[in-house]
Amino acid sequence: MNSKYVYYLSMVARVTYLCENNAAVLLLLPAFKGFVTQLIAMKAVCDGYVQTLQAQTLANTDIGVAIKREIALNLGAAASAISSYGITIEDEKLIGFKIYTENELFHLKTQELKAIMITILKAIDDNKTALIPFGITTAFISKLTGLQTKLDTFNVSKNLIDLHKNTLEALDLEISKIRILFKNHLDTIAEMFQFDSNEFYKAYLSARKVPHHHMHAKTPVPANVTTGQLAVKLLEKLTGLPAQGITLSILAINFIAISDTNGEYFKDKLLPAEYSAILTSDKSEPIEFTFIIKIGETTELGFIMESITPKTTI
C-alpha cells in the first residue's frame, strides 16, 4: 500500500490511542471528546478498507504469474508421469484431455488451468499405486492439492481487481473526511488543553505529526483523468453531531444534493474550475462559499451549521 496511507493512518492510530487512554482528560472538553468519537469511527472504516486492499493484493499480476508458473511446473510433471505410465487421451478416465507441456499450461486461462488440474488429480487418484514409480508420491499429491487451493484463491481475488480501484477511492474519501475533522475541529479545540492539561496537549502534538514529505505526497494523476472531486462535511454547532438534511447547491452546474446521515456530500467528475455554492436549510443559517476543483484531486471542505435563532414576538 502507498506509503502516504501508511504514515497518515499510523498518525490517526496514535491520536486515537492517546485519546482512548486519557478518557478523564477528555471530560474537560466534551466537544473534543465528541469529535474523538467520530475519529475513532472513521478510523474503523479506514481499517476495513485497508484489510480489503490487503486481501485484494493476491490479484497483483506478479503474484498471479508466480502461482501460475508453480502450478504449470507441477502439473507438467504430473502430466509427464501420466504419459509415461501409458494413459492416453483415448483412456476413458481422460476423455477430451490432452497432456500439456509446462509452457502450454502456463499460457492457459486460469479457469482452463483449473479444469486441467481437476482432470489430472482425478487421473492420479484412480492410479495412485501405479504412478508412484513415476514420482507421483503422497507428498507430491498433497502439494498439487495445495496448489489447487491457491488457484481457487487466485481466481476469486482476480475478480476483485476492479474493486481494488473502488476501495482505494473510498479510502481516499474517508481520509479526506478525517483531514477535515482534524483541520476544522480536533486541532483547534486541542489548543485549549494548553491551559487545562498541558502534558496531554504536548502528547497530542507529538502523536499528530506526520512526516512532511509523506503528508503532502501525491499520487501521479493518470493521463486519462480530466476531472476532480468535492468532499464536504457538515457539523451542528450546538451538538457537534453531523448535520444531515442540509441542501447543497452548486450554482454553475445546477447540482443539488442533501447531506446524508453523516453530514456529508461527495461529488465526482467536476471539471477543473472555481465554483460558487450555497448551503441552505429551514433550521440553519445559509452559508455561501466558493471552491476550486483541480484535476485528479479531492477538494475537502468542512462547515459548522448554526441553528436559526427563533424570533420572539411581543
BELGIMO-V145791 format. One record per residue. N is the residue number from 1. SS is DSSP state (@ for helix, = for strand, . for the rest). OMEGA is omega in radians with two decimals (none if undefined). Layout:
n=N ss=SS omega=OMEGA
n=N ss=SS omega=OMEGA
This chain:
n=1 ss=. omega=-3.11
n=2 ss=. omega=-3.08
n=3 ss=@ omega=-3.13
n=4 ss=@ omega=3.10
n=5 ss=@ omega=-3.10
n=6 ss=@ omega=-3.09
n=7 ss=@ omega=-3.09
n=8 ss=@ omega=-3.14
n=9 ss=@ omega=3.04
n=10 ss=@ omega=3.08
n=11 ss=@ omega=3.13
n=12 ss=@ omega=3.13
n=13 ss=@ omega=3.14
n=14 ss=@ omega=-3.12
n=15 ss=@ omega=-3.13
n=16 ss=@ omega=3.11
n=17 ss=@ omega=3.13
n=18 ss=@ omega=-3.09
n=19 ss=@ omega=-3.14
n=20 ss=@ omega=-3.13
n=21 ss=. omega=3.09
n=22 ss=. omega=-3.09
n=23 ss=@ omega=-3.11
n=24 ss=@ omega=3.14
n=25 ss=@ omega=-3.10
n=26 ss=@ omega=3.13
n=27 ss=. omega=3.13
n=28 ss=. omega=-3.13
n=29 ss=. omega=-3.10
n=30 ss=@ omega=-3.14
n=31 ss=@ omega=3.13
n=32 ss=@ omega=3.14
n=33 ss=@ omega=3.13
n=34 ss=@ omega=3.13
n=35 ss=@ omega=3.08
n=36 ss=@ omega=3.10
n=37 ss=@ omega=3.09
n=38 ss=@ omega=-3.14
n=39 ss=@ omega=-3.13
n=40 ss=@ omega=3.12
n=41 ss=@ omega=3.12
n=42 ss=@ omega=3.12
n=43 ss=@ omega=3.12
n=44 ss=@ omega=3.10
n=45 ss=@ omega=3.12
n=46 ss=@ omega=3.13
n=47 ss=@ omega=3.11
n=48 ss=@ omega=3.11
n=49 ss=@ omega=-3.14
n=50 ss=@ omega=3.12
n=51 ss=@ omega=3.11
n=52 ss=@ omega=3.13
n=53 ss=@ omega=3.13
n=54 ss=@ omega=3.11
n=55 ss=@ omega=-3.12
n=56 ss=@ omega=-3.08
n=57 ss=@ omega=-3.11
n=58 ss=@ omega=3.14
n=59 ss=@ omega=3.11
n=60 ss=. omega=-3.04
n=61 ss=@ omega=-3.09
n=62 ss=@ omega=-3.14
n=63 ss=@ omega=3.12
n=64 ss=@ omega=3.12
n=65 ss=@ omega=-3.13
n=66 ss=@ omega=3.13
n=67 ss=@ omega=-3.12
n=68 ss=@ omega=-3.14
n=69 ss=@ omega=-3.14
n=70 ss=@ omega=3.13
n=71 ss=@ omega=-3.14
n=72 ss=@ omega=-3.14
n=73 ss=@ omega=-3.07
n=74 ss=@ omega=3.07
n=75 ss=@ omega=3.09
n=76 ss=@ omega=3.12
n=77 ss=@ omega=3.13
n=78 ss=@ omega=3.13
n=79 ss=@ omega=3.13
n=80 ss=@ omega=3.14
n=81 ss=@ omega=3.13
n=82 ss=@ omega=3.12
n=83 ss=@ omega=3.14
n=84 ss=@ omega=3.14
n=85 ss=@ omega=3.05
n=86 ss=. omega=3.09
n=87 ss=. omega=-3.13
n=88 ss=. omega=-3.12
n=89 ss=. omega=3.08
n=90 ss=. omega=-3.14
n=91 ss=. omega=-3.08
n=92 ss=@ omega=3.12
n=93 ss=@ omega=-3.04
n=94 ss=@ omega=3.11
n=95 ss=. omega=3.14
n=96 ss=. omega=-3.10
n=97 ss=. omega=3.12
n=98 ss=. omega=3.07
n=99 ss=. omega=-3.07
n=100 ss=. omega=2.97
n=101 ss=. omega=3.13
n=102 ss=@ omega=-3.11
n=103 ss=@ omega=3.12
n=104 ss=@ omega=3.12
n=105 ss=@ omega=-3.09
n=106 ss=@ omega=-3.07
n=107 ss=. omega=3.06
n=108 ss=. omega=3.00
n=109 ss=. omega=-3.04
n=110 ss=@ omega=3.14
n=111 ss=@ omega=3.08
n=112 ss=@ omega=3.14
n=113 ss=@ omega=3.13
n=114 ss=@ omega=3.13
n=115 ss=@ omega=3.11
n=116 ss=@ omega=-3.11
n=117 ss=@ omega=3.13
n=118 ss=@ omega=-3.13
n=119 ss=@ omega=-3.12
n=120 ss=@ omega=3.12
n=121 ss=@ omega=3.11
n=122 ss=@ omega=3.13
n=123 ss=@ omega=3.12
n=124 ss=@ omega=-3.10
n=125 ss=@ omega=-3.13
n=126 ss=@ omega=-3.06
n=127 ss=. omega=-3.03
n=128 ss=@ omega=-3.05
n=129 ss=@ omega=-3.08
n=130 ss=@ omega=-3.06
n=131 ss=@ omega=-3.13
n=132 ss=@ omega=3.13
n=133 ss=@ omega=-3.12
n=134 ss=@ omega=3.05
n=135 ss=. omega=3.14
n=136 ss=. omega=-3.11
n=137 ss=. omega=3.10
n=138 ss=@ omega=3.14
n=139 ss=@ omega=3.14
n=140 ss=@ omega=3.13
n=141 ss=@ omega=3.12
n=142 ss=@ omega=3.12
n=143 ss=@ omega=-3.14
n=144 ss=@ omega=3.11
n=145 ss=@ omega=3.09
n=146 ss=@ omega=3.11
n=147 ss=@ omega=3.08
n=148 ss=@ omega=3.09
n=149 ss=@ omega=3.10
n=150 ss=@ omega=-3.12
n=151 ss=@ omega=3.11
n=152 ss=@ omega=3.13
n=153 ss=@ omega=3.14
n=154 ss=@ omega=3.14
n=155 ss=@ omega=3.12
n=156 ss=@ omega=-3.08
n=157 ss=@ omega=3.13
n=158 ss=@ omega=3.11
n=159 ss=. omega=-3.11
n=160 ss=. omega=-3.08
n=161 ss=@ omega=3.14
n=162 ss=@ omega=-3.14
n=163 ss=@ omega=-3.11
n=164 ss=@ omega=3.14
n=165 ss=@ omega=-3.14
n=166 ss=@ omega=3.13
n=167 ss=@ omega=3.13
n=168 ss=@ omega=3.12
n=169 ss=@ omega=3.12
n=170 ss=@ omega=3.10
n=171 ss=@ omega=3.09
n=172 ss=@ omega=-3.11
n=173 ss=@ omega=-3.12
n=174 ss=@ omega=3.08
n=175 ss=@ omega=3.07
n=176 ss=@ omega=3.12
n=177 ss=@ omega=3.13
n=178 ss=@ omega=3.11
n=179 ss=@ omega=3.11
n=180 ss=@ omega=-3.14
n=181 ss=@ omega=3.10
n=182 ss=@ omega=-3.04
n=183 ss=@ omega=-3.01
n=184 ss=@ omega=-3.01
n=185 ss=@ omega=-3.01
n=186 ss=@ omega=-3.10
n=187 ss=@ omega=-3.12
n=188 ss=@ omega=-3.11
n=189 ss=@ omega=-3.11
n=190 ss=@ omega=-3.14
n=191 ss=. omega=-3.14
n=192 ss=. omega=3.11
n=193 ss=@ omega=3.07
n=194 ss=@ omega=-3.07
n=195 ss=@ omega=-3.09
n=196 ss=@ omega=-3.11
n=197 ss=. omega=-3.03
n=198 ss=@ omega=-3.13
n=199 ss=@ omega=3.10
n=200 ss=@ omega=-3.14
n=201 ss=@ omega=3.11
n=202 ss=@ omega=3.14
n=203 ss=@ omega=3.12
n=204 ss=@ omega=3.14
n=205 ss=@ omega=3.14
n=206 ss=@ omega=-3.13
n=207 ss=@ omega=-3.03
n=208 ss=@ omega=-3.05
n=209 ss=. omega=3.00
n=210 ss=. omega=3.11
n=211 ss=. omega=-3.00
n=212 ss=@ omega=-3.06
n=213 ss=@ omega=3.10
n=214 ss=@ omega=-3.11
n=215 ss=@ omega=-3.08
n=216 ss=. omega=-3.14
n=217 ss=. omega=3.14
n=218 ss=. omega=3.06
n=219 ss=. omega=3.13
n=220 ss=. omega=-3.13
n=221 ss=. omega=3.10
n=222 ss=. omega=-3.07
n=223 ss=. omega=-3.08
n=224 ss=. omega=3.12
n=225 ss=. omega=-3.09
n=226 ss=. omega=-3.09
n=227 ss== omega=3.08
n=228 ss== omega=-3.06
n=229 ss== omega=3.09
n=230 ss== omega=3.07
n=231 ss== omega=-3.09
n=232 ss== omega=3.10
n=233 ss== omega=-3.13
n=234 ss== omega=3.09
n=235 ss== omega=3.08
n=236 ss== omega=-3.09
n=237 ss=. omega=-3.04
n=238 ss=. omega=-3.03
n=239 ss=. omega=-3.05
n=240 ss=. omega=3.14
n=241 ss=. omega=3.09
n=242 ss== omega=3.12
n=243 ss=. omega=-3.12
n=244 ss=. omega=3.12
n=245 ss=. omega=3.12
n=246 ss=. omega=-3.11
n=247 ss== omega=3.05
n=248 ss== omega=3.08
n=249 ss== omega=3.03
n=250 ss== omega=-2.88
n=251 ss=@ omega=-3.00
n=252 ss=@ omega=-3.07
n=253 ss=@ omega=3.13
n=254 ss=. omega=3.14
n=255 ss== omega=3.10
n=256 ss== omega=3.11
n=257 ss== omega=3.12
n=258 ss== omega=-3.14
n=259 ss=. omega=-3.08
n=260 ss=. omega=-3.09
n=261 ss=. omega=3.09
n=262 ss=. omega=-3.12
n=263 ss=. omega=-3.00
n=264 ss== omega=2.96
n=265 ss== omega=2.98
n=266 ss== omega=3.11
n=267 ss== omega=3.11
n=268 ss== omega=3.09
n=269 ss== omega=3.04
n=270 ss== omega=3.11
n=271 ss== omega=-3.13
n=272 ss=. omega=-3.11
n=273 ss== omega=2.99
n=274 ss== omega=-3.08
n=275 ss== omega=3.01
n=276 ss== omega=-3.11
n=277 ss== omega=3.13
n=278 ss== omega=3.06
n=279 ss== omega=-3.10
n=280 ss== omega=3.09
n=281 ss=. omega=3.11
n=282 ss=. omega=-3.13
n=283 ss=. omega=-3.07
n=284 ss== omega=3.07
n=285 ss=. omega=3.13
n=286 ss=. omega=3.10
n=287 ss== omega=3.05
n=288 ss== omega=-3.12
n=289 ss== omega=3.05
n=290 ss== omega=3.09
n=291 ss== omega=-3.11
n=292 ss== omega=3.08
n=293 ss== omega=3.08
n=294 ss=. omega=-3.10
n=295 ss=. omega=3.06
n=296 ss=. omega=-3.11
n=297 ss=. omega=3.05
n=298 ss== omega=3.07
n=299 ss== omega=-3.06
n=300 ss== omega=-3.14
n=301 ss== omega=3.09
n=302 ss== omega=-3.12
n=303 ss== omega=3.02
n=304 ss== omega=-3.11
n=305 ss== omega=-3.13
n=306 ss=. omega=-3.10
n=307 ss== omega=3.08
n=308 ss=. omega=3.13
n=309 ss=. omega=-3.14
n=310 ss=. omega=3.13
n=311 ss=. omega=-3.14
n=312 ss=. omega=3.12
n=313 ss=. omega=-3.14
n=314 ss=. omega=none
